[in-house]
Each structure stands twice: as C-alpha cells, then as structure tokens.
Amino acid sequence: MAGHSKWANIQHRKGRQDKARAKLFSRLSKEIMVAVKMGGPDPDMNPRLRLAIQNAKGQSMPKDNIERAINKAAGGDAEEYFEIRYEGFGPAGIGLIVEASTDNKNRAAGEVRAAFSKNGGNMGETGSVSFMFDQLGEIRFPASVADEEAVFEAAIEAGAEDVVQEDLLDDDGEPAPEHVIYCAREDLAEVSSALQEKFGEAKSANIIWKPQNLIEVTGEKVATVMKLMEALEDLDDVSTVFANFDISDEDMAALDG
C-alpha cells in the first residue's frame, strides 16, 4: 500500500494493533487452507503453502495454529474459500484494490460495496483501478538482519528488482524499520528462498499491488480516507487493501491530534 509505513503508523496511533493482529491470524489461517486445497499439504511440493507458512511464522503465529490450519484443509473440513478482487475509488479520486478470501461471494461483495458507499467512495469495474498499479512480489525483513548495502547486494543477486527501507513502529510505538525487497511476481518464491538462506525467516513474502503514482490527500479528506481504509480492512472477508494515496506528516499529526 502506498505510504505503507504511514498507514501502519496511523493504525498504531489509533490503537488498532490488537484488532489488526487478531484479523491477521485469521487471514494467515485462511491463506494456509487455500494453499493446501490448491496444492496439497506438503510445503516442499507446494510453493504457495511454503510462502503462507513463512508469512505465518514471520508474524509470530503459533506453530499449533499453523498445523491446525494445514490439517483442517487436508482433512477436507475447511470451508471452500474463493479469492476475489474488488476495485474502487475513494475521496480525492484515490484508487483502491481490495483482495478478499470468502466462503460467500454475495456477502463479501455486498459488504465491500457498502463500505465504499458509506465512506465517500464507490465500487468500480474490474480493471478500472488495477491498471494504475503494478503487481509485484514483496519480501520484508527487519532492518536488524543486515545493513542496507548487504541486503541490496543479496537481493539483486537473488533476482530482485529493487530494495527500499521503510520506517515503521512496533507494537510499543518504538522505531522498527524494515528492508522491503521487490521482485517480479513469478519470482517471489525463488527470491524469497534465496534471501531466507542468507538472512533467516522473512517477516512476510506476498504478492502486492504497488501504485505507479501517488495522489496527495489533504485537509478534511484525510479523515475520510482513513475511515474508508479502516471500514474495508475491518471486514472479515477482506484480506488486504492497497491504495495510492499520500498524506503529509503535518496532516498525519493533525489526524492524531
């Protein structure tokens, strides 16, 4: 998401961390179950499951939870989840891509549409927003694993396209910067495995939608954008929300105040 660090830090300041973590574990379990259904329960033979397990471990999801999700899907007890992408527009003309994993397509579509309409946005057709984004692989490591130069060299050698550093806050509000590695979506598993051998477990490895350009949001529309983002992310069926907004530090501070 554009301004990923800003959005994560806004969430922290607004006291949403506990709620976000509970939602995160639910999403990770869903992803594991979907991966097992698609490619089987053996991570050595199922790259998508391997990435799902890696993400769960990177977010400190308990081992028992991971195994329970695998066994549930392998045993045929898990619900059938459908992966759906919605696209829409928000205040100031920002574009949003909403990825959902749901066992009820009608419910998911209705709830996403309502979240848009109640918070200054509107749903668009498939393709109306995604052309403004690039779909890439994204791998995240804590900045503590190595300095920027070492991570950059290792990432490029592994086949990545770019490396940046983002300033994030941890659950206590302390600085927790991360190395963010971008690669072609089809190279995610290979690049992630190569970097894991060098730096250990990544914090996350996902296919993301990265905005090509950012739209500046100012003044009163800042709060409306935040409400729309929160409304979408709070939906049980929604996995991830990507957007192309940019908010100044001054407007962020005003929002906090």
Protein Blocks (a to p, Z undefined) as FASTA:
>chain_A
ZZklmmmmmmmmnopmmmmmmmmmmmmmmmmmmmmmmnojafklmmklmmmmmmmmmnop
afklmmmmmmmmmnopaccddddddddddehhiacddddddfbfklmmmmmmmmmmmnop
acddehjlmmmpccdddddddfklpcfklmmmmmmmnopabdcddddddfkopacddddd
dddfklmmmmmmmmmmmnopafbdcdddddfbdcddehjllmmmmmmmmmmmmpmklmbd
cdfbdcdfklmmmmmZZ
